[in-house]
Amino acid sequence: MEHGSPKSARIYANGYHMGRTPGEPSEHITTTIVAWLKEQLR
């Protein structure tokens, strides 16, 4: 994140790798990633 072209990041306070939060349904992170990808492709 420190070098190179502009980037974006989403930080989940209680999340693990890829934002996976313990006890949260796996579908939640999938829908979040898909929504982010759609926005990037606009």
C-alpha positions as CSV (number, residue, x, y, z in Angstrom):
1,M,0.0,0.0,0.0
2,E,3.0,2.3,0.4
3,H,4.3,2.4,-3.2
4,G,3.0,2.3,-6.7
5,S,-0.3,3.4,-8.3
6,P,-3.3,4.4,-6.3
7,K,-5.0,1.6,-4.3
8,S,-8.0,1.1,-2.2
9,A,-8.4,-0.9,1.0
10,R,-11.2,-1.8,3.3
11,I,-10.2,-2.6,6.9
12,Y,-12.5,-4.6,9.2
13,A,-11.7,-4.0,12.8
14,N,-12.5,-7.5,13.9
15,G,-11.8,-9.2,10.6
16,Y,-9.2,-11.6,9.6
17,H,-7.7,-12.2,6.1
18,M,-10.0,-10.8,3.4
19,G,-12.2,-9.2,6.2
20,R,-13.6,-12.5,7.4
21,T,-15.1,-11.8,10.9
22,P,-15.6,-14.8,13.2
23,G,-19.3,-15.8,13.5
24,E,-20.3,-13.8,10.4
25,P,-21.9,-15.8,7.5
26,S,-19.5,-16.4,4.6
27,E,-22.1,-15.0,2.2
28,H,-21.6,-11.5,3.8
29,I,-18.0,-11.2,2.7
30,T,-18.8,-12.6,-0.8
31,T,-21.5,-10.0,-1.4
32,T,-19.2,-7.3,-0.1
33,I,-16.4,-8.4,-2.5
34,V,-18.8,-8.7,-5.5
35,A,-20.2,-5.2,-4.8
36,W,-16.7,-3.8,-4.6
37,L,-15.7,-5.5,-7.9
38,K,-18.8,-4.1,-9.7
39,E,-17.9,-0.6,-8.5
40,Q,-14.3,-1.0,-9.7
41,L,-15.5,-2.1,-13.2
42,R,-17.7,0.9,-13.7
